[in-house]
Amino acid sequence: MPYRYRKDERLRKNRDFIAAMKGKRLSFDGLSLFYAPNDTGRFRVGLSVGKKLGNAVHRNRLRRRLRDCISRTLRNDSLGYDLVFVARSQIADAGHEELIRIVTAVLQRTVLRSRRPEGTAP
């Protein structure tokens, strides 16, 4: 069974999505990332896949693939941030390896990946 985010790792309320989308934004190859610090001390992830990307089957498949790529790439690197990933039409037909590359590239361009825990060498 694929990884499922726990309730405290998901953005579930519209106000949480809006608050995260008022933060910083970064786009790369059809994937936009909105992120903002939160006060929970944990990362929370939200996914948005619009109806223009296909029918419900295609959107849900893309959502599952994105969730898997994010969980493989993210780990515990961005504690204390709300992340909203918005899929665009360019990645609707992307393969799994390409999705992992895109998610990794988006996360590496943010401040989230450049932070290091206290006491670790660069």
N, C-alpha and C positions, 0 to 999 in steps of 0.2 A: 504494500500500500504506500502511495506517495506521501511525502512529508506534509503534515498539516500544521499550520501555525496555531499556537495556543491562543485563547481569547485575548490574553494580555499582550500578544504580539501582533494583533490585527487592528487596523483602523476600521471601526464599525459604524460610527456615527457620521452623519453628513458634516457636522460642525468640526469634527476632527480632520476630515478631508480638506475642508475649506481652510482651516488653520495651517495645515501643512502646505497647501498650495499658495499661501501668502508668503511662504518662505522663499528660499532660493530655487532656481530652476536650471536644469541642464538637459540638453537634448543631444542625442547621438544616434544616427542611423535608424530613425523611426521609433525610438524609445525616449520618452521624456521622463525625467526624474525631478520631482519637487521634494524638497526636504526642509525641515525646520526642527530646532531643538524642542524637546518636550521635558516635562518635569517628572516623568515616571522612572527615569534611570534605565529604561529598556528601549530597544528599538521596537517600532511598530510599523507594519507594512500594509499598504493598501494598493490594490490593482484596479485599473480602469481600462476597459476594452469597449470601445464604442460599437454601436450597431452597424456602422458603415463597413466594418471589417468582415462581415459575413453573418450567417444565421447563427442561432444559439449554439449549435454543435461546434462550429468553427471558433466562435468566441470562447466557449468553455475550454476547448482543447488548447487554444493559445494561452488562456489564463492558467491552466494546469502546467503547461510547459514553462511559462514565465515564472510561476511560483517555484518550480523545481530549480530553475537556473538561479533564481535569487537566493534560495536557501543554500545552494552549493557555493555560491560566490560570497554571500554576505557573512556567514558565520557570526562571530561576536564583534565584528569590526566597528559597528556604528551604534554603540550603546548611547541611549539618551536622545535619539532622533526619531521623528516620524518621517517615513518615506512613502511617497505616492508615485507609483510607476504608471505611466499612461502610454498605452500601445498605439502606434500610428499605423497607417496602411502599409508602410515599407516593410514591416516585419510580419505581416499576416501569413506569408508563405515561407518564412525563414526556417531553416533546419535547426536541429537542436544545438549543434556545435556553433552555428552562427549566433544563436540566441545567447549562449554562454559568453561568447566573445563580446557581444554588444553590451550585455549586463555588466561584465567585468570592466569594459572600457568606460561605461558611464560611472560606475562606482569609483574607479581609479581617478577620474577627473574631479571628484568632489573632495571636500575637506575631510570627509568621513574616513577615507582610506589612508590619508596622510597622518592621522593622529596615531601616536604610539602610546601604549600604556606606560605608566610611571616606572622608571628603573630599567627600561630596555634600551639596548644600543640601537642606533640607526642602521 
